[in-house]
Amino acid sequence: MKPRHPYRITPEEQRKRKRVLRLEWLTIALVLSIVVVMYFTMGSSQAMKTAWIEDMLALVPPLSFIIAERFRNKAPDQRFPYGYQQTTLLSFLVSAVAILVMGLYMLYDAASGLLAQEHPTIGHFDRFGLHVWAGWGMIGALVYSVIPPLILGHFKMGLGRDLQERTVLADATMNKDDWQTGAAAMLGVLGIGAGLWWADSAAAAFISINVIKDGVTHLRQGVMNLLDQRPTDAEKNQPLQIDRKLQDALEQDEAVKAVDVRLRGEGPYISGEVFVVMHKQAVTPEELEGLKCKAEAVDHRFYGLTVTPVGQLED
Amino acid sequence: MNALHQPPFPAFRRRPPLHFAKWAALALCFLLTACDRFPKDPEGSLEKAQERGTLRVGLFENPPWVIPHEGQAPGGLEPQLVQGFADELGLQVAWHEQGAEDAFDALEHHQLDLVIGGMTQKNPWAKHVGTTLPYLKTRSIIATPTGEAPAQNAPVAVKKDSVLAALLESQSYTPQPMDDLAQAEGAVAAPQWQAAALGLQETGVVLQQKKHVMAVPRGENALLMHLESYLLEAGKQHSLETQLKETAR
């Protein structure tokens, strides 16, 4: 078998990918610190517990990205002649399923707390020689849990957009939306303080619905990616006008009579077939190779295009 | 103007530090007043007890923590603490001696305000009620007249039918069940306060640790906070262990 040539990554892309990788490691370190702080202040608040699980879920996208990144740069080989680029999409799908399942579990937990009329018991915070209401400790932990993801999310968003990396964009969105979780949990804790026992479970339910929403969005996106969707913008999922651009570029060639394309998104890259109708009957391999080079020059994201001469475009 | 006299951070000069201090003080005032009102009881246990003028306390026997006396106020460490707490709030105490399950059932349904019985943090009812933070940590230990630890497999006296016999076996000692530990010669396995009451020295061998708590209705955080504050303060002012030792004597 003849494997594809490896994707020729531009130095710009290389540099940005390295930055994303560093940011993802930083995310893992900071999220772990948040998880520890939250654990020690959590107490018996359902909202805190749910926010804590949500914070742990924030580890899933960075981990899946880092793991996928290890494989995707392997050159295509005999066993996987199309290469390993799709590993990021696969890890995206897996993490979407994990997030969705956890979200459903969290909603069940919160709803059963509401039905059972769980009254959260919160007394003194008794660590480091401090004796204050433990709710204040929880709010402090929640404030801390909101800030690092907000900053990291902002930076990852920009890089994800530049690299058209869906995993990174999804992760950044989750990070940026994390403040809602923090705010909801804070309201839950303040509600407990105000003597409203249901505020806690209600906040937990709100958080879990947010997580489910994330899970569903990512799952849809993940399935569309693996179904070889037409090339779309990674952030807005709108079709790119890149097929039109490719056709226009090739139609400029004097030897070409008509062009059509069949493209698919392959993670950040775009692959597929180009069908050409030539003016003359006999086409040489050199001419085809020339057309392919011309096609791939249209955008650096084109990867492994094949050019097929056909008699006519309609079947 | 001499450059040296210019402040290094001009921005700070425009906003004098006093400004920040004022805000911080305001925030602190807010927090403190908020702390006073915070947290509240969803079912109003503390307010209702104050309206009623009595604190309804369920108890079951567990000496030296709780020692009921027919027709009068119970003795033991925990009734003493509860009485002190009620005095501080200006409340009478209505004592209700009953079985543990009944007591917790009544507490869960807000028919009692407090349940005591020498419970620890691991008590099986903790899922249905709220518990205070541990107001006292105790250990069960091996003690000897000299404080020297017994050799492995050596006989160690232990109260008959006590869990400590099993714990001794798991640490490779030979339990010697006895009716009265005062009769024992040599090593004894017992709670710290009991060993101290017997005049024995600790050997450093720990068999079990317990964190003692009292129970309140679930989520009644105002009552809980007041009780915890009292217990923390009581623990600071008197040695609760000395009291236990004296009760045990």
Interface residues (C-beta under 8 A of the other chain):
Chain A: E118 H119 P120 T121 I122 G123 H124 D126 H131 V132 W133 G135 W136 I192 G193 A194 G195 L196 W197
Chain B: L31 C35 F38 P39 K40 D41 P42 E43 G44 G130 T131 T132 L133 V216 P217 R218 G219 E220 N221 A222 L224 M225 E228 S229 L232
